[in-house]
Structures are given as structure tokens and as C-alpha cells.
Amino acid sequence: MALELEALLDGLNSVTSIPLIPYNGDQIDFDGHAKNIAYLMKNNYLSDNRPRVISIAGTSLIHHVCYDDQVRLLDIAGQQMGDDGILMAAIVPNPIGEASALIERLASLSRPPDVYLIMPLGGTYSPEGLYETFLQFTAKHGNEHGARFLYYYRRPRDGEHIIRLIQDSPHIIGVKIGTSVADVPTFINTLDNSKIVIWGIGDRSTAAAELGTKGHTSGINIFVARASDEINNAQRRGDYETARKIEADISPLEDIRFVNERAYNYSAVMEAIIASGVEDVVAGTGGPFNPRVPTEVAAEIRKIVVAIGHYH
């Protein structure tokens, strides 16, 4: 049964955990993926018994995964989560027809996603074309499958048309900000209260929360679940000082992840899990285009893991 919109919006005012997809050589370790989802569901430190939010998305390497495997990954996640969590499926919209077919497959799963995240559009396009195409796309799947969408904002050129798209589509329930804190007020002040604005650049989210964002995405929640969860708990109660203290603890790992245009976004998390020696999550051996980090970076991560391992 689909979540009521109010419950979904409150549930998204949380940590959206984006676990890495573990690979064994050039193959996805689906058993490892199931184990990682189980860790996230078991280790839920969110206040007031709130549901865990899990997304298979960019940090998971979704751009490098074929559609058959994407469906399998989300099916496994949904079965592990049941009705105890909120499942988000990231959709790469190129080509748009293939993305449409993917949503049809995902919507037919026994435990379908609760919300779909429209990833940034690649290739050549106009802002007007983006608006018109996604308005039709969300209407089709909203009407046929009851799909709800979030839009991942990464390109300021399209800002005006994206805001209009979110306002005009009843099926788009909000936006994930993937640019900078400076863009937050525009969305907060322009979108009406029926839409949610989520911070989409990791756990260092308190500056955005103070401006009105609700919830944030985390690529390190799979390793330090308590840290991400406690940041959100603190933000929801307005305790920004506590949130910042935890942010300071995990900031060195985030610095490495986001260096050089997010070069180690995936591999730094993998390296941290390997360095920690924990056995309840699976790091894998490295994904497509994302091998283990260089030796000197790995040495820095080992030091960081000693300092933040207690958040696991």
C-alpha cells in the first residue's frame, strides 16, 4: 500500500541513505547488497521510531548498472525493507523512453519504490524541453502507477524551469539540492509548503537545514549509521550545535569523498569499510570506473576510521 503523501514527506525529512553497491570483480555482489540493506534497517538510530530511507542512486554507481541489475537491486532492497522503510529509486532519464520502461518494471515489483528520484539530464537539451518532457513523464507515471517523484537539482542554468516544473507537476513532491547552500533560499521561498526541499550533498547539512531544508542524503550512512542519524535527529529538534559537532567528526571523510569534483565519492566509503574490518557490511573490491583509492589516500582514511568507527 502506498504511503500517504503527508507520511512520505515527513519520512523524507530524514537521512536518505545511499549505500554503495558492492562488487566482486566485475560482478555485483547481490548477497552483499542484501547484507548492506539489512545493516541499515537493523541499525536505525532515528528518533521517534522513524522509518529508514534508502536510495539506490548515484553514489551507489547507478549510472554504471544495467536496467536488469537495477531492478534486481531494488527488488532485493524492497524485500529486505518491507513496510518498515521508505525506498527511493534513482532514475537516469537518458534515454527517456528507456527510463519510462524502467519505471514500469519497478512499479510492478511486489514491493515497489515509494518515490523516484529524477537524476540530472545529460546531453544537449533546452530548459523548455526539460520542463515539457518531465511534465509529461511525471504525469504519465503518476497517473498510471501512482508514482511520486523528487527532482535532483544540479544545473543552475535550468533553475527557473525546474522550479516551475516542481510547482506545476502534482506528482513531483520536492527537490534534492545538489549545488550549493546559496541555492537553498530560492527553492524554500518559491516552492509552496506541499513540496519538500532536501539537502543532497552529504552529511554536512546543517547550514542548509538552518535555511529550511528538511533531511539530507548520506553516502557514509552505510558505514557510520549513528552519525548520520544523530545529525538528522538534532536538526529536527533545532539543535544545530549538536549537529555541527557530529559533522566535524565525519568531515575529514567527507572531504576525501568530495575532493576533485567527487572523485572518491564511492571509493572512499569502500576504503573506510575495508579499513575498519567490520563484518556486518560488505565493501566489495571496487566498482566500474571506481577502483580503490590511491595508497596515500587509503592511509588517511585508516586514520579517520579510528576516530569515527564508534559511529558504526
Order of alpha helices (4+ residues) and beta strands (2+ residues): alpha-beta-beta-beta-alpha-beta-alpha-beta-alpha-beta-alpha-beta-alpha-beta-alpha-beta-alpha-beta-alpha-alpha-alpha-alpha
